[in-house]
């Protein structure tokens, strides 16, 4: 389930602090009011988490990590390296 960030359209609230996050299914209707104070809210554009771009594993790195490394020798034929 995605996490969405919301902010009050106007003012501040002691209950929600004026900004909050919620986990909501994609199929849920858009949230228009704060669940705590019932004031109108707008959805914020959030940052996202992505893995760091890593260099491809070398054959020796893959073997050290426990993977079986195969080399294509013909059509549909492979052999271990």
C-alpha atoms as a printed R data frame, in Angstrom:
   type eleno elety resid chain resno       x       y       z
1  ATOM     1    CA   UNK     A     1   0.000   0.000   0.000
2  ATOM     2    CA   UNK     A     2   1.411   3.403  -0.933
3  ATOM     3    CA   UNK     A     3   2.077   6.114   1.620
4  ATOM     4    CA   UNK     A     4   0.556   9.509   0.820
5  ATOM     5    CA   UNK     A     5   1.437  12.872   2.380
6  ATOM     6    CA   UNK     A     6  -1.255  15.488   3.014
7  ATOM     7    CA   UNK     A     7  -1.267  19.091   4.177
8  ATOM     8    CA   UNK     A     8  -4.116  21.272   5.419
9  ATOM     9    CA   UNK     A     9  -5.269  23.797   2.806
10 ATOM    10    CA   UNK     A    10  -5.549  26.545   5.435
11 ATOM    11    CA   UNK     A    11  -4.477  27.044   9.005
12 ATOM    12    CA   UNK     A    12  -2.950  24.656  11.482
13 ATOM    13    CA   UNK     A    13  -4.252  21.931  13.793
14 ATOM    14    CA   UNK     A    14  -3.040  20.704  17.170
15 ATOM    15    CA   UNK     A    15  -4.285  17.176  16.424
16 ATOM    16    CA   UNK     A    16  -2.702  16.542  13.007
17 ATOM    17    CA   UNK     A    17  -0.030  19.262  13.095
18 ATOM    18    CA   UNK     A    18  -1.133  20.598   9.704
19 ATOM    19    CA   UNK     A    19   0.613  17.796   7.809
20 ATOM    20    CA   UNK     A    20   0.315  13.999   8.018
21 ATOM    21    CA   UNK     A    21   0.945  10.744   6.146
22 ATOM    22    CA   UNK     A    22  -1.455   7.882   5.508
23 ATOM    23    CA   UNK     A    23  -1.198   4.424   3.988
24 ATOM    24    CA   UNK     A    24  -4.069   4.081   1.528
25 ATOM    25    CA   UNK     A    25  -4.887   1.531  -1.182
26 ATOM    26    CA   UNK     A    26  -4.740   2.703  -4.792
27 ATOM    27    CA   UNK     A    27  -8.448   1.928  -5.158
28 ATOM    28    CA   UNK     A    28  -9.452   4.317  -2.333
29 ATOM    29    CA   UNK     A    29 -11.336   7.523  -3.104
30 ATOM    30    CA   UNK     A    30  -9.199  10.702  -2.952
31 ATOM    31    CA   UNK     A    31  -8.927  12.111   0.559
32 ATOM    32    CA   UNK     A    32 -10.528  15.562   0.809
33 ATOM    33    CA   UNK     A    33 -10.578  16.140   4.584
34 ATOM    34    CA   UNK     A    34  -8.268  15.361   7.492
35 ATOM    35    CA   UNK     A    35  -9.472  12.279   9.399
36 ATOM    36    CA   UNK     A    36  -8.640  13.988  12.732
37 ATOM    37    CA   UNK     A    37  -9.854  17.596  12.368
38 ATOM    38    CA   UNK     A    38 -12.097  17.293   9.252
39 ATOM    39    CA   UNK     A    39 -10.517  20.355   7.584
40 ATOM    40    CA   UNK     A    40  -9.859  20.341   3.793
41 ATOM    41    CA   UNK     A    41  -6.502  18.862   2.734
42 ATOM    42    CA   UNK     A    42  -4.380  18.662  -0.390
43 ATOM    43    CA   UNK     A    43  -2.082  15.830  -1.386
44 ATOM    44    CA   UNK     A    44   1.630  16.685  -1.500
45 ATOM    45    CA   UNK     A    45   4.099  15.453  -4.072
46 ATOM    46    CA   UNK     A    46   6.459  13.208  -2.165
47 ATOM    47    CA   UNK     A    47   9.950  11.953  -2.731
48 ATOM    48    CA   UNK     A    48  10.459   8.284  -3.404
49 ATOM    49    CA   UNK     A    49  13.013   5.710  -2.403
50 ATOM    50    CA   UNK     A    50  15.021   3.942  -5.075
51 ATOM    51    CA   UNK     A    51  18.089   1.756  -4.814
52 ATOM    52    CA   UNK     A    52  21.440   3.265  -5.634
53 ATOM    53    CA   UNK     A    53  22.684   2.610  -9.130
54 ATOM    54    CA   UNK     A    54  25.302  -0.075  -8.804
55 ATOM    55    CA   UNK     A    55  27.837  -1.402 -11.258
56 ATOM    56    CA   UNK     A    56  27.007  -4.808 -12.766
57 ATOM    57    CA   UNK     A    57  28.450  -7.813 -10.954
58 ATOM    58    CA   UNK     A    58  31.542  -9.358 -12.472
59 ATOM    59    CA   UNK     A    59  31.738 -13.135 -12.921
60 ATOM    60    CA   UNK     A    60  34.025 -13.472  -9.898
61 ATOM    61    CA   UNK     A    61  31.711 -11.277  -7.745
62 ATOM    62    CA   UNK     A    62  28.694 -13.369  -8.777
63 ATOM    63    CA   UNK     A    63  30.524 -16.607  -7.889
64 ATOM    64    CA   UNK     A    64  31.571 -15.196  -4.505
65 ATOM    65    CA   UNK     A    65  27.930 -14.279  -3.838
66 ATOM    66    CA   UNK     A    66  26.898 -17.898  -4.465
67 ATOM    67    CA   UNK     A    67  25.418 -17.592  -7.950
68 ATOM    68    CA   UNK     A    68  25.958 -20.183 -10.670
69 ATOM    69    CA   UNK     A    69  27.430 -18.433 -13.705
70 ATOM    70    CA   UNK     A    70  26.612 -19.886 -17.110
71 ATOM    71    CA   UNK     A    71  28.075 -19.104 -20.519
72 ATOM    72    CA   UNK     A    72  26.103 -19.585 -23.737
73 ATOM    73    CA   UNK     A    73  27.916 -21.994 -26.068
74 ATOM    74    CA   UNK     A    74  25.207 -22.613 -28.654
75 ATOM    75    CA   UNK     A    75  21.534 -22.303 -29.360
76 ATOM    76    CA   UNK     A    76  19.908 -23.309 -26.063
77 ATOM    77    CA   UNK     A    77  23.207 -24.724 -24.727
78 ATOM    78    CA   UNK     A    78  25.038 -23.359 -21.721
79 ATOM    79    CA   UNK     A    79  28.043 -24.456 -19.692
80 ATOM    80    CA   UNK     A    80  29.264 -23.495 -16.241
81 ATOM    81    CA   UNK     A    81  32.076 -21.029 -15.991
